[in-house]
Amino acid sequence: MPNSRQNSESFEIMISNFEDIILARQKVKFLMGEMCFSLLAQTRIVTAVSELARNMVTHAGQGKMTLFQVDGKRKTRGLKCIFEDKGPGIQNIDEAMQEGFSTANSLGLGLGGAKKLCNEFKIESVPGKGTSISIIEWL
């Protein structure tokens, strides 16, 4: 996995409802198009963003997504999205990542499904304090 560093301006989108999720999806798709990602890559990452933002609204009520272009080793470029909330946190990350696990009576595909859709996925959570998830897709 390439180490990454931010190389351009970042964009923050506050997410507290389903309309905000649509705005987040649109911004990611636009930036990925500008960076010349394939339509397949755009679709995968927009789907992951949708799942992660929806989880934030459902479980934390609100949070923010920050996105920016990153540079990796060997002149590789990518798009990084960071989702942060101050919600209840995740009690057991390993369990939450399992396909079919849900605390919201859903199909339980959100976290694990999002991880499968992107090149890099990192999750940190402290019960009672919130969750931070970052994803990167490399060009």
C-alpha positions in Angstrom: 0.0 0.0 0.0 1.5 3.4 -0.9 2.1 5.9 1.8 0.1 9.0 1.0 0.2 12.7 1.5 -2.3 15.4 0.7 -1.4 17.5 -2.3 -4.3 19.8 -2.9 -7.2 21.5 -1.3 -9.6 19.5 0.7 -13.4 19.6 0.7 -15.6 19.1 3.8 -19.2 18.1 3.6 -21.3 18.0 6.7 -23.6 15.0 6.7 -26.8 14.9 8.8 -29.5 13.7 6.4 -30.0 11.8 3.2 -29.8 14.9 1.0 -26.3 15.4 2.3 -25.4 11.8 1.3 -26.4 12.7 -2.2 -24.2 15.8 -2.2 -21.3 13.7 -0.9 -21.8 11.2 -3.7 -21.9 13.9 -6.3 -18.8 15.6 -5.1 -16.8 12.3 -5.1 -18.0 11.4 -8.5 -17.1 14.9 -9.9 -13.6 14.8 -8.4 -12.9 11.3 -9.6 -14.0 12.3 -13.1 -11.6 15.3 -13.0 -8.8 12.9 -11.9 -9.6 10.5 -14.8 -10.7 7.5 -12.8 -12.5 4.9 -14.8 -16.3 4.8 -14.6 -16.0 1.4 -12.8 -13.8 2.9 -10.1 -16.1 5.9 -9.7 -19.1 3.6 -9.3 -17.3 1.5 -6.6 -16.2 4.5 -4.6 -19.4 6.4 -4.9 -21.1 3.2 -3.6 -18.7 3.0 -0.6 -19.2 6.7 0.2 -22.9 6.2 0.1 -22.7 3.3 2.5 -20.3 5.0 4.9 -22.3 8.3 4.9 -25.6 6.4 5.4 -24.0 4.6 8.4 -23.0 7.9 9.9 -26.5 9.4 9.6 -28.1 6.2 10.9 -25.8 5.5 13.9 -24.3 8.9 14.8 -27.0 11.3 13.5 -24.4 13.5 11.9 -20.7 13.9 11.0 -18.5 15.1 8.2 -16.7 13.8 5.2 -13.4 15.3 4.1 -12.1 14.5 0.7 -8.9 15.4 -1.1 -6.4 14.2 -3.7 -3.3 12.4 -2.3 0.0 11.4 -3.8 1.5 8.0 -3.2 4.8 6.4 -4.1 5.9 6.1 -7.7 3.9 9.2 -8.8 0.5 7.5 -8.0 -2.4 9.8 -7.3 -5.5 8.9 -5.4 -8.6 10.2 -3.7 -9.0 10.0 0.0 -12.3 10.3 1.9 -12.4 10.6 5.7 -15.6 10.1 7.6 -15.7 11.4 11.2 -18.5 11.5 13.7 -18.9 11.9 17.4 -21.6 9.2 17.7 -21.7 6.2 20.1 -18.7 4.5 18.5 -18.4 0.8 17.6 -18.2 -1.6 20.5 -16.6 -4.4 18.5 -15.0 -3.4 15.1 -14.2 -7.0 14.1 -17.9 -8.0 14.6 -19.2 -4.9 12.8 -17.0 -5.7 9.8 -18.5 -9.1 9.4 -21.0 -9.5 6.5 -24.5 -9.8 7.8 -23.8 -8.0 11.2 -26.3 -5.2 11.8 -27.5 -3.2 14.8 -30.0 -1.3 12.6 -32.0 -4.2 11.2 -30.3 -3.8 7.8 -28.6 -6.4 5.6 -25.3 -5.7 7.3 -23.3 -5.0 4.2 -22.2 -1.4 4.9 -18.8 -1.5 6.6 -17.6 -4.8 5.1 -19.0 -4.0 1.7 -17.4 -0.5 1.7 -14.0 -2.1 2.6 -14.3 -4.5 -0.4 -15.0 -1.6 -2.8 -11.8 0.5 -2.2 -8.1 0.1 -2.3 -7.5 1.1 1.3 -9.8 1.1 4.3 -9.0 2.1 7.9 -11.4 2.3 10.8 -10.9 3.7 14.3 -13.6 3.9 16.9 -13.9 4.7 20.6 -17.1 3.7 22.3 -18.9 6.8 23.5 -16.6 9.1 21.5 -17.1 8.4 17.8 -15.7 6.8 14.7 -13.3 7.7 12.0 -13.1 5.8 8.7 -10.8 6.6 5.9 -10.8 5.1 2.4 -8.4 5.7 -0.5 -8.8 4.7 -4.2 -5.6 4.8 -6.2 -5.6 5.9 -9.8 
